[in-house]
Amino acid sequence: MGTRVEPSPPLRRIDFIAERLGILGGTFDPVHTAHLVAAVNVRHALSLDRILLVVANAPWQKSARRITPAADRLAVVEAAVAGTEGVEASAIEIDRGGESFTADTLEQLTAEDPDRELFLVVGADVAADLHTWRRPDVVARLATLAVVSRGGRGPVDIGPPWRAEHVAIPALDISSSDLRARAADGRPLDHLVPLPAIARIRQLGLYSGDT
C-alpha cells in the first residue's frame, strides 16, 4: 500500500501595496528649510512612503546664471536630509546627465517600478506654468500633482488633464538667491538652512564671493 501524500496547504495571499513616492525637484542652490518643510508636510498629508529631493543636473530654466556644480549641490542636500525620516536626496538627474526634465525623471522612475504611484510636488505658482514644461502630457499621465499652498492661501484651480492634491504648509519666505547673497556677505544662514547643510557648504567653500 502506497504512502498517502497530504495535500499542500493553500498558499496565503499576500496583498501587494504599491509604493507611494513623492518627487520634489529643484536646483537646490542651496537647499533650505522651506524645501524640507514642504517635503515633510506633503509626505504626512498624502501618506507617502518616501519623498525624493531630486537635484537637477542642468536646470533648463536657469541657464542664464552660473549654477553651483551638481555634485556639490547634491552633497549639501544629502547633509540637509540626513536623519529626516522618509526624505531622501536623489541623484537620478545627475546620473542621467544633460539637461534635466521632469518628464524624463518620471518615465525613469516608472520604468524602475511600474506599480509605484508618483506624486510631483510643486508650488502653487509653478502649477500655473506647467503647460510650458517639456512634454507636460507625460507629466500629467505619470504623476499626481501635490500642490503646496503657503500661509493659508486657497488651493489653485487646476483642471484636466492634471490630477492634483492640495497641501497647506507654513509660509516661509526663503529664497536660494538671498541665501547665496547672505553667504557671500558672511551673514548667518542659521535656521534658514539646516545646520548639517551649512557645515557642508562651508566645507566645500560654496558661495564665497557669489552674487
C-alpha positions in Angstrom: 0.0 0.0 0.0 1.4 3.4 -1.1 2.2 6.2 1.2 -0.6 8.8 1.4 0.5 12.2 0.3 -1.1 15.0 2.2 -2.3 17.9 0.0 -0.2 21.1 0.3 -1.9 23.8 2.4 -3.3 26.6 0.2 -0.9 29.5 -0.4 -1.7 32.6 1.7 -2.5 35.6 -0.4 -0.2 38.4 0.4 -1.7 41.8 -0.5 0.7 43.9 -2.6 0.8 47.6 -1.7 2.4 49.8 -4.3 4.9 52.4 -3.1 3.6 56.0 -2.9 6.6 58.1 -3.9 6.9 61.8 -3.8 9.2 63.8 -6.0 10.4 67.3 -5.1 12.7 68.5 -7.8 14.8 71.6 -7.9 18.2 73.2 -8.4 18.7 73.4 -4.6 21.3 76.1 -4.9 21.3 75.9 -1.9 18.6 73.7 -0.3 16.8 75.5 2.6 14.4 74.9 5.4 11.3 75.7 3.3 12.2 72.8 1.0 12.2 70.4 3.9 9.0 71.9 5.4 7.3 71.2 2.1 8.7 67.7 1.9 7.7 66.5 5.4 4.3 68.1 5.2 3.4 66.6 1.8 4.7 63.2 3.0 2.5 63.4 6.0 -0.6 64.8 4.3 -0.6 62.3 1.5 0.7 59.3 3.4 3.7 58.9 1.1 6.3 56.1 1.8 9.2 58.3 0.7 9.8 61.7 -0.9 12.8 62.3 -3.0 14.6 65.7 -3.3 15.7 65.3 -6.9 18.7 67.5 -7.6 18.7 68.9 -11.1 21.8 68.3 -13.2 21.4 71.2 -15.6 18.2 73.1 -15.0 16.9 74.4 -18.3 15.0 77.3 -16.8 18.1 78.7 -15.1 20.7 78.7 -17.8 21.2 82.5 -17.6 23.2 82.4 -14.4 26.1 80.3 -13.1 25.0 77.2 -11.3 26.9 75.6 -8.5 28.3 72.2 -9.6 25.6 69.4 -9.3 27.8 67.2 -7.2 28.2 70.0 -4.6 24.5 70.8 -4.5 23.8 67.1 -4.1 26.2 66.8 -1.2 24.5 69.8 0.6 21.0 68.2 0.1 22.3 64.9 1.4 23.6 66.6 4.6 20.3 68.5 4.9 18.0 65.5 4.8 20.2 63.2 7.0 18.1 61.9 9.8 14.8 63.1 8.3 12.6 60.1 8.1 11.2 59.3 4.7 13.0 62.1 2.9 16.0 61.3 0.7 18.3 63.0 -1.7 18.3 61.7 -5.3 21.0 61.9 -7.9 18.8 60.4 -10.7 19.0 63.5 -12.9 22.7 64.0 -12.2 23.4 60.4 -13.1 21.4 60.7 -16.3 23.4 63.8 -17.3 22.4 66.6 -19.7 19.6 69.0 -19.2 17.1 67.9 -16.5 13.4 67.5 -17.5 10.8 66.2 -15.1 9.1 64.1 -17.8 12.3 62.1 -18.2 12.6 61.6 -14.5 9.1 60.4 -14.1 9.5 58.0 -17.0 12.7 56.6 -15.4 11.1 56.2 -12.0 8.1 54.4 -13.6 10.3 52.1 -15.6 12.1 51.1 -12.4 8.8 50.2 -10.7 5.7 50.4 -12.9 3.5 49.8 -9.8 4.6 52.7 -7.8 2.3 55.8 -7.5 4.1 59.1 -8.2 3.3 62.4 -6.6 5.1 65.5 -8.0 5.4 68.3 -5.5 5.0 71.8 -7.0 4.3 75.2 -5.6 1.0 76.9 -6.4 3.0 79.5 -8.5 4.6 76.8 -10.6 1.4 74.9 -11.1 0.1 77.7 -13.3 3.0 77.3 -15.7 3.1 73.6 -16.1 2.0 73.9 -19.7 5.4 75.4 -20.5 7.3 72.4 -19.4 8.8 69.8 -21.8 6.2 67.1 -22.5 3.6 68.2 -20.0 1.3 65.4 -21.2 3.8 62.9 -19.9 4.0 64.6 -16.5 0.1 64.7 -16.3 -0.1 61.0 -17.2 2.5 59.7 -14.9 2.1 61.7 -11.7 -0.5 63.3 -9.4 0.4 66.8 -8.5 0.9 67.7 -4.9 0.3 71.4 -5.0 1.6 73.2 -1.9 0.0 76.4 -0.8 1.6 78.6 1.8 0.2 80.6 4.7 -3.5 79.6 4.4 -3.8 80.5 0.7 -6.6 78.7 -1.0 -6.0 75.8 -3.4 -5.2 76.6 -7.1 -7.8 75.5 -9.6 -6.1 73.0 -11.9 -8.3 71.4 -14.5 -7.8 68.4 -16.8 -5.5 66.7 -17.7 -4.0 67.2 -14.3 -4.8 65.2 -11.2 -4.0 67.2 -8.1 -3.9 67.1 -4.3 -3.6 70.3 -2.4 -1.4 70.6 0.8 -1.3 73.6 3.0 2.1 74.3 4.5 3.5 77.1 6.7 4.6 80.3 4.9 8.3 80.6 4.9 9.7 83.3 2.7 13.1 82.0 1.9 14.9 82.2 -1.4 18.0 80.5 -2.6 19.3 83.7 -4.3 19.0 85.5 -1.0 20.9 82.7 0.8 23.7 82.9 -1.8 24.0 86.6 -1.2 24.0 86.2 2.6 26.7 83.6 2.4 28.8 85.8 0.1 28.5 88.7 2.6 29.3 86.5 5.5 25.9 86.8 7.1 24.5 83.9 9.0 22.4 81.1 7.4 21.4 79.6 10.7 17.7 78.4 10.9 17.3 79.2 7.2 19.4 76.2 6.1 19.7 73.0 8.2 22.9 73.1 10.3 24.5 70.0 8.7 23.9 71.6 5.3 25.6 74.8 6.4 28.6 72.8 7.6 28.8 71.1 4.2 28.5 74.5 2.4 31.4 75.8 4.4 33.4 72.6 4.0 33.0 72.9 0.2 33.7 76.6 0.2 30.5 77.4 -1.7 29.0 80.8 -2.4 32.0 82.8 -1.2 32.0 86.0 -3.2 28.9 84.8 -5.1 26.2 87.2 -6.2 
